[in-house]
Amino acid sequence: MNLLHHLRLGKGSLWAILLLTLGGALTACRENAINDLSPTDTPVYITNYDRSVNFGQYKTFSLPDSVIIQSNDSYAAVKNSISDRFVTNVAAALTAKGFQRVTKGQTADLGVAIIRVNNLYTGIASNPYSYYSNYWGYGGLGGLGGLGGYYYPSYYTYQVTDQYWEIQMVDLKNNPATGSGQQQVNVIYDATIRGTDITDTQSVDTAVTAIFNQSSYLQATR
Amino acid sequence: MKRITAIIALLCLTTAAWAQYRNEYESSIYDRYVTFNVSARYGLSLPMGGQKGYIDKVSPTNFALEGEWLFPKQFSIGLKTGYQYTKQRLGRQLYTYIDGNSVQDISSVQTRTLSVIPAMVSLSYYFADNAAAIRPYVQFAGGGAYVDYTNYFGPFADQKTGFKGAIAPAVGLKYYGRREQGLGAEIQAQYQNIFFNYDLLKGSSPSLMLSAGITYRFY
């Protein structure tokens, strides 16, 4: 009975149904575009460097045994199997490129830091429905649909986490002193591993290999 | 031999007379009033020129919807929309961006997508009367299109959307089987330009869409 009624609605509604179907298809296609990304295709390796710097001038580097956990504005050092793997691999990669690692406390040309960034952002947003319901005096959705006096809050908060690994290099050889006598160091190289969280040592190997392979300019003159 | 010639001559004459009779006394409603035609087609889209720099692959996901007002003098004014989607995944590559002295290298697997919803007004001229069984036509459509350019670097999206001007000249053929019949089939070749340019998508994203589907005329 219902079906017959629909069929009698005429050509206008047929168009509307077709358009709605198309609208649905639109949102479907793009949102599924990366659902089939494999774990090896997911990571994004980003490296930044200053091309005015001649990396051949550096001979030694200093690398702490632990990894820095950066969480918004606070820092802490951590040492576990993943961080150990990072330190070992980065040290090996830099040594292979002709740089020499110095022991703790000795001066070096390059300072290398491995950082685990763990940022958490809190945002605030307003709920537009709340405004309208108060404006028209309905007192939220509860007044309309009889949902038992449920009110949407006018504002709500949301949180976004941003987690990734970062390798930074600072220039310790040419560190100009600022006017106040403080020492200032320049970051000349920075690599981040995004898109995936590293949870096993094998991913560490893959990531560090990828990063140093795409950084051919990191080369000490022998 | 003489007899065959006579039969052919007679056939020609009667056909001519019949045709004239039809024109005078049985002219179709399609030729006297404004009537309607709707079409739904599925198509393949071939990227051309500037669009190849973004996605260089034939897209199998395209749909077109068209509604027309048929005017007695073999022309029509219509509205056309639809949905076009194309996607291409590239293997892991290094993309380099230089800004002054700072150089950024991004190693990622790119998934490039482009979605288009056109909203255009069309003007068509048909090379046959409105009730004919076979109706070839030429068309020019203009208007706008909603474009969604999303280039994924791994799971991260570089997205740009917008409603931009668009033009689409086309040629096609509607085939109804016999005179006056409502339901028919249609094929169309349409060249499309959307004035949307962003990053890798250049030259007003030209494409050629070959589509086939059903068409229906009514009053």
Chai-1 contact restraints between the chains, C-beta under 6 A:
chainA,res_idxA,chainB,res_idxB,connection_type,confidence,min_distance_angstrom,max_distance_angstrom,comment,restraint_id
A,L22,B,Y83,contact,1.0,0.0,6.0,A-B,restraint_1
A,A25,B,Y83,contact,1.0,0.0,6.0,A-B,restraint_2
A,L26,B,Y83,contact,1.0,0.0,6.0,A-B,restraint_3
A,L26,B,S115,contact,1.0,0.0,6.0,A-B,restraint_4
A,C29,B,Y85,contact,1.0,0.0,6.0,A-B,restraint_5
A,R30,B,T113,contact,1.0,0.0,6.0,A-B,restraint_6
A,R30,B,S115,contact,1.0,0.0,6.0,A-B,restraint_7
A,R30,B,T150,contact,1.0,0.0,6.0,A-B,restraint_8
A,A33,B,K87,contact,1.0,0.0,6.0,A-B,restraint_9
A,A33,B,T111,contact,1.0,0.0,6.0,A-B,restraint_10
A,A33,B,T113,contact,1.0,0.0,6.0,A-B,restraint_11
A,I34,B,T111,contact,1.0,0.0,6.0,A-B,restraint_12
A,I34,B,Y152,contact,1.0,0.0,6.0,A-B,restraint_13
A,I34,B,P155,contact,1.0,0.0,6.0,A-B,restraint_14
A,D41,B,V109,contact,1.0,0.0,6.0,A-B,restraint_15
A,T42,B,G154,contact,1.0,0.0,6.0,A-B,restraint_16
A,V44,B,S108,contact,1.0,0.0,6.0,A-B,restraint_17
A,V44,B,F153,contact,1.0,0.0,6.0,A-B,restraint_18
A,V44,B,G154,contact,1.0,0.0,6.0,A-B,restraint_19
A,Y45,B,S107,contact,1.0,0.0,6.0,A-B,restraint_20
A,I46,B,I106,contact,1.0,0.0,6.0,A-B,restraint_21
A,T47,B,D105,contact,1.0,0.0,6.0,A-B,restraint_22
A,N48,B,Q104,contact,1.0,0.0,6.0,A-B,restraint_23
A,Y49,B,V103,contact,1.0,0.0,6.0,A-B,restraint_24
A,D50,B,N101,contact,1.0,0.0,6.0,A-B,restraint_25
A,R51,B,N101,contact,1.0,0.0,6.0,A-B,restraint_26
A,R51,B,V103,contact,1.0,0.0,6.0,A-B,restraint_27
A,S52,B,N101,contact,1.0,0.0,6.0,A-B,restraint_28
A,G195,B,G154,contact,1.0,0.0,6.0,A-B,restraint_29
A,G195,B,P155,contact,1.0,0.0,6.0,A-B,restraint_30
A,Q214,B,L94,contact,1.0,0.0,6.0,A-B,restraint_31
A,Q214,B,D105,contact,1.0,0.0,6.0,A-B,restraint_32
A,Q214,B,S107,contact,1.0,0.0,6.0,A-B,restraint_33
